[in-house]
Amino acid sequence: MDRNKRIEDLKAYVQGVLNREEGKNLYFNYKDSLDQVSPQDAFEVFYSKLQDGYKPKEILEILDRVINVFHKSLSEYKWKKPKENSFLDILMKENRALERKLDKIRPILLDKKVREKKDLLLKELRELQEFDAHYLKKENILFPYLERKDKSFEGLTIMWSLHDEARKDIAKMIEILEKDKFDDNEFNVQIGKLFFSLLGIVHKEEYILFPAAMEVIEDHEWDEMNAQSL
């Protein structure tokens, strides 16, 4: 399929989602293009919506629904993996560390022992705040390199907004646990939101951001980024 045609179809699909059109018909109208989405396509499509005047916050409202539809083709997309201990490889290793941290928190939640293990949970959540260094490396080092490559990477403002949401979700979770008495329902809603937020960013990095970055960043630039991150 011609890429220009695919991009136009994907833009129309995302616009339909923004317009709250019926999902099943919308999907089948553009199924051929939706089955061939590449990471670069995703950047171009979301960037086009920013150009149309939508704010990152408005796009965030439909982002996960769209990415879920893009998932099949993005998950099958073949891309060159980063070299061992390169800047991108380190970011991916940090994601694995984040997943291990969340795996340590999950049993406390499943055992319904939040109140007895409140101090342990607080400790784990405060350590989660250290993961902000991962987001800062992306914002201050990776994003500027990408934005110089192509205008579509200005769409990274959407991912920056996701970082901000994750920061707020961790802070809110800590605030809930630091209260003398906390509301079980509020806790359950917020912890679910936190896991969804953090793992959602990992998913968007590894299916969209990192493959797209590998296609446009040169080896010497990855070396420069590594030097800047020390």
GUMI-556071 format. One record per residue (C-alpha): residue number from 1; residue in one letter; x, y, z. Coordinates in Angstrom, 3 decimals. Example, Ala and Ser with C-alpha at 12.3 -4.5 7.8 and 13.67 -1.06 7.14 Angstrom:
% residues 2
   n res       c1       c2       c3
   1   A   12.300   -4.500    7.800
   2   S   13.670   -1.060    7.140
***
This chain:
% residues 230
   n res       c1       c2       c3
   1   M    0.000    0.000    0.000
   2   D    1.159    3.530   -0.789
   3   R    2.368    5.144    2.453
   4   N    0.659    8.477    1.721
   5   K   -2.671    6.671    1.345
   6   R   -2.050    4.746    4.573
   7   I   -1.199    7.941    6.484
   8   E   -4.359    9.652    5.222
   9   D   -6.428    6.632    6.266
  10   L   -4.821    6.588    9.722
  11   K   -5.433   10.310   10.171
  12   A   -9.086    9.782    9.214
  13   Y   -9.354    6.880   11.659
  14   V   -7.900    8.910   14.550
  15   Q  -10.164   11.835   13.667
  16   G  -13.125    9.451   13.785
  17   V  -12.077    8.328   17.269
  18   L  -11.749   11.978   18.354
  19   N  -15.238   12.572   16.961
  20   R  -16.538    9.628   19.042
  21   E  -17.715    7.757   15.946
  22   E  -18.874    4.152   16.308
  23   G  -15.773    2.028   16.791
  24   K  -16.532   -1.152   14.854
  25   N  -17.535    0.559   11.602
  26   L  -14.636    2.978   11.918
  27   Y  -12.187    0.109   12.329
  28   F  -13.466   -1.831    9.310
  29   N  -13.456    1.307    7.138
  30   Y   -9.681    1.570    7.593
  31   K   -8.723   -2.017    8.468
  32   D   -6.180   -2.453    5.640
  33   S   -4.195    0.578    6.792
  34   L   -4.599   -0.234   10.488
  35   D   -3.023   -3.630    9.810
  36   Q    0.136   -1.961    8.458
  37   V    0.916    0.823   10.959
  38   S    4.627    1.506   11.517
  39   P    6.143    3.429   14.460
  40   Q    6.946    6.339   12.117
  41   D    3.318    6.349   10.915
  42   A    2.103    6.670   14.498
  43   F    4.302    9.718   15.076
  44   E    3.153   11.360   11.864
  45   V   -0.537   10.759   12.575
  46   F   -0.480   12.118   16.132
  47   Y    1.664   15.066   15.057
  48   S   -0.954   15.898   12.397
  49   K   -3.634   16.123   15.094
  50   L   -1.487   18.587   17.050
  51   Q   -1.177   20.566   13.829
  52   D   -4.967   20.492   13.512
  53   G   -5.142   22.329   16.837
  54   Y   -5.751   19.489   19.288
  55   K   -3.969   19.816   22.625
  56   P   -1.857   16.912   23.983
  57   K   -4.423   16.492   26.784
  58   E   -7.218   15.962   24.237
  59   I   -5.149   13.372   22.391
  60   L   -4.329   11.595   25.667
  61   E   -8.058   10.961   26.125
  62   I   -8.158    8.702   23.048
  63   L   -4.499    7.637   22.884
  64   D   -4.761    4.217   24.535
  65   R   -7.813    3.283   22.495
  66   V   -5.955    4.112   19.276
  67   I   -2.692    2.425   20.347
  68   N   -4.701   -0.676   21.248
  69   V   -5.992   -0.821   17.652
  70   F   -2.475   -0.174   16.300
  71   H   -1.027   -2.851   18.611
  72   K   -1.134   -5.860   16.277
  73   S    0.868   -4.242   13.484
  74   L    3.227   -2.422   15.879
  75   S    3.958   -5.625   17.821
  76   E    4.813   -7.433   14.570
  77   Y    6.998   -4.615   13.286
  78   K   10.615   -5.730   12.748
  79   W   13.218   -3.268   13.960
  80   K   16.932   -3.272   14.611
  81   K   17.574   -3.643   18.344
  82   P   20.121   -1.357   20.062
  83   K   23.696   -2.353   20.795
  84   E   24.527   -3.633   24.271
  85   N   24.885   -0.775   26.779
  86   S   24.053    1.879   24.198
  87   F   21.844    4.761   25.362
  88   L   18.690    3.033   24.115
  89   D   19.680   -0.366   25.473
  90   I   20.105    1.212   28.916
  91   L   16.627    2.788   28.656
  92   M   15.215   -0.657   27.854
  93   K   17.065   -2.207   30.813
  94   E   15.554    0.499   33.026
  95   N   12.125   -0.602   31.807
  96   R   12.869   -4.159   32.871
  97   A   13.887   -2.821   36.301
  98   L   10.610   -0.900   36.521
  99   E    8.648   -4.049   35.681
 100   R   10.506   -5.963   38.423
 101   K    9.671   -3.191   40.897
 102   L    5.980   -3.350   39.981
 103   D    6.135   -7.149   40.319
 104   K    7.330   -6.656   43.922
 105   I    4.373   -4.380   44.656
 106   R    1.731   -6.588   43.015
 107   P    1.683   -9.426   45.650
 108   I    1.033   -6.893   48.439
 109   L   -2.042   -5.727   46.546
 110   L   -3.251   -9.220   45.651
 111   D   -2.947  -10.402   49.275
 112   K   -5.099   -7.449   50.389
 113   K   -2.433   -6.669   52.999
 114   V   -2.067   -3.009   52.162
 115   R   -2.809   -1.772   55.679
 116   E   -0.394   -4.212   57.384
 117   K    2.321   -3.527   54.804
 118   K    1.693    0.183   54.400
 119   D    5.272    1.160   55.345
 120   L    6.764   -1.358   52.903
 121   L    4.453   -0.153   50.163
 122   L    5.398    3.462   50.845
 123   K    9.069    2.542   50.591
 124   E    8.515    0.813   47.234
 125   L    6.501    3.751   45.902
 126   R    9.104    6.311   46.979
 127   E   11.690    4.223   45.140
 128   L    9.442    4.391   42.071
 129   Q    9.987    8.147   42.091
 130   E   13.639    7.468   41.264
 131   F   12.429    6.210   37.878
 132   D   11.854    9.868   36.995
 133   A   15.531    9.870   35.925
 134   H   14.446    7.654   33.002
 135   Y   11.871   10.222   31.878
 136   L   14.333   13.094   32.283
 137   K   16.888   11.319   30.082
 138   K   14.269   10.995   27.376
 139   E   13.074   14.587   27.713
 140   N   16.467   16.269   27.956
 141   I   18.621   14.037   25.739
 142   L   16.656   11.761   23.379
 143   F   13.759   14.069   22.473
 144   P   15.929   16.983   21.241
 145   Y   17.856   14.632   18.912
 146   L   14.614   13.260   17.490
 147   E   13.010   16.681   17.079
 148   R   15.959   17.745   14.920
 149   K   15.385   14.754   12.646
 150   D   11.796   15.323   11.560
 151   K    8.918   17.659   12.374
 152   S    6.673   14.693   13.211
 153   F    8.731   14.135   16.381
 154   E    7.250   17.336   17.775
 155   G    4.488   14.890   18.702
 156   L    6.755   13.867   21.594
 157   T    4.900   16.545   23.584
 158   I    2.224   13.854   23.960
 159   M    4.714   11.461   25.585
 160   W    6.008   14.298   27.777
 161   S    2.409   14.720   28.994
 162   L    2.330   10.998   29.802
 163   H    5.481   11.431   31.911
 164   D    3.791   14.259   33.818
 165   E    0.722   12.087   34.429
 166   A    2.924    9.270   35.765
 167   R    4.728   11.690   38.099
 168   K    1.398   12.928   39.446
 169   D    0.068    9.381   39.860
 170   I    3.081    8.302   41.952
 171   A    2.875   11.451   44.097
 172   K   -0.876   10.958   44.605
 173   M   -0.349    7.335   45.626
 174   I    2.243    8.354   48.225
 175   E   -0.066   11.111   49.498
 176   I   -2.905    8.588   49.981
 177   L   -0.670    6.188   51.946
 178   E    0.812    8.933   54.126
 179   K   -2.628    9.822   55.529
 180   D   -3.435    8.522   59.016
 181   K   -6.527    6.914   57.533
 182   F   -6.876    6.171   53.886
 183   D   -9.903    5.355   51.823
 184   D   -9.764    1.797   50.405
 185   N  -11.723    2.701   47.304
 186   E   -9.563    5.737   46.555
 187   F   -6.458    3.574   47.050
 188   N   -7.693    0.820   44.711
 189   V   -8.629    3.271   41.955
 190   Q   -5.331    5.153   42.198
 191   I   -3.051    2.105   42.325
 192   G   -4.791    0.700   39.237
 193   K   -4.310    4.039   37.498
 194   L   -0.626    4.066   38.477
 195   F    0.131    0.595   37.087
 196   F   -1.762    1.396   33.883
 197   S    0.120    4.676   33.516
 198   L    3.638    3.300   34.085
 199   L    3.239    0.136   32.023
 200   G    1.470    2.108   29.301
 201   I    4.528    4.323   28.858
 202   V    6.783    1.240   28.611
 203   H    4.495   -0.145   25.912
 204   K    4.522    3.112   23.919
 205   E    8.293    3.370   24.220
 206   E    9.055   -0.131   23.051
 207   Y    6.479   -0.365   20.259
 208   I    6.645    3.200   18.922
 209   L    9.351    5.497   20.321
 210   F   12.369    3.178   20.416
 211   P   11.834    1.514   16.988
 212   A   11.295    4.936   15.386
 213   A   14.411    6.312   17.097
 214   M   16.551    3.403   15.873
 215   E   15.557    4.232   12.293
 216   V   16.664    7.867   12.386
 217   I   19.449    8.191   14.986
 218   E   23.011    7.398   13.860
 219   D   25.518    5.357   15.870
 220   H   27.697    8.344   16.765
 221   E   24.618   10.171   18.075
 222   W   23.780    7.282   20.417
 223   D   27.380    7.561   21.684
 224   E   26.890   11.300   22.258
 225   M   23.705   10.616   24.208
 226   N   25.468    8.056   26.368
 227   A   28.180   10.614   27.186
 228   Q   25.540   13.222   28.075
 229   S   23.710   10.813   30.400
 230   L   26.734   10.029   32.585
***
